[in-house]
Amino acid sequence: MDTSVLVAAVRSAKGASRELLRMVLDGEFKPLISVSLVLEYEAVLTRPEHLGGSVDAQANVDIVKAFCRMGEPVHIFSSIAATIGGPG
């Protein structure tokens, strides 16, 4: 799930993004997650512009942790050689 979807889900109680988050947390589908993606989720969701009112950094980190418990870990392998068309 793209980071922008998770941001929209925690910022608004209505809408498709919140529904997707609810579905993940209810076990209706399993997102694929990687270490880099989870680090991005936490970094973005704890930025000052995504906090305020009843939402604090710890609440958003807790949402990311719950999301991760429901996800399927994947390992992302990349090679610069494969990207530029070289051997590898």
Order of alpha helices (4+ residues) and beta strands (2+ residues): alpha-alpha-beta-alpha-alpha-beta-alpha
